[in-house]
Amino acid sequence: MLRIADTDEYLKRMLDARRPGAEKIYSFYEHRVGLICRDPRLMLLPLDDHLVHRGDGVFETMKWIDRKMYQLDPHLRRMKRSCTAIYMAPPCPWEDIREMCLEVAKAAEHDEGYLRVLIGRGPGGFGIDPTECPVPSLHIVAYRFKPKPEETFEQGVTGFRTSIPAKEAHMATIKSTDYLPNVLMRREALEKGYDQPVCFDRDSFLAEGATENICIVDQTGTLIVPEFTNCLAGTTMVRAVELIEPEIEVRFRKVREDELMDAKEVIVVGTSNDAISMVRYNDKPIHNAKPGPVSKRMRQLLQQDLVENGITI
């Protein structure tokens, strides 16, 4: 039978409870408390925050390498757009959030890591009415970044058409915490033994991966990027286009599935891996089944951009 504990006993039991993944957490901040902490046992979310039980919130993930934070401002600009789209504002000015991000990363005391920023509707009840929540929540977490081994980039990755459809356009363009379709895509990839799931919209146009954008290089050598109408406009994808556009032709348009098999290159672009070649799709080779020059150049430009333009922590 369950016992009712007093505060002290409950806190002790909570601190003694097993916490999977605790070793990956470097530092974190919760706006209600207003302090940075390094003890992962204390990294908690109120259960009645609509961020938890309704997925009513937005998030961004960025990385730092060699103590240089990459794409901080573009990520925060997109987060602001996502907040606006769901009629939510953070509990403090955006300028303050920017400084907090750098401070939490600095407190991690690691040369590289990820930074996750979450803004939720806030605690206040278990209903669906957003007016239950008087103050939005803000959480910032610094945690371990484990890059893929270099052999992965030399060999490329595999992809397949997932059974999970792309989100509807009005939701796909918002980086909300409602990531259940993305989770199911990743689960299916693991179950079937592929590296990258690829989803399509209701008209069978290419949308995105579980957490990455996907683009192709066609037979003319043109970089074709799916329009950001049925997928999230990735900060890494946008920056990659800006960097490589002086070197090759770039076009934004809808992409059919058969174009993946006809392409010279299929490139997966995202925060974690910058750019990586997909060399097989649905168990069939793409072009010569080897990473292509555009993918390699895109990754090189992104890595160079981080060194030159990353914000020092």
Beta strands, then each sheet from edge to edge (+ up, - down):
strand 1: 25-30
strand 2: 35-37
strand 3: 57-65
strand 4: 68-69
strand 5: 113-120
strand 6: 137-143
strand 7: 157-161
strand 8: 196-200
strand 9: 206-208
strand 10: 213-217
strand 11: 223-225
strand 12: 250-252
strand 13: 265-270
strand 14: 274-281
strand 15: 284-285
strand 16: 311-312
sheet 1: 2+ 1- 6+ 5- 3+ 4- 16+
sheet 2: 9+ 8- 7- 14- 13+ 10- 11+ 12+
sheet 3: 9+ 8- 7- 14- 15+
end
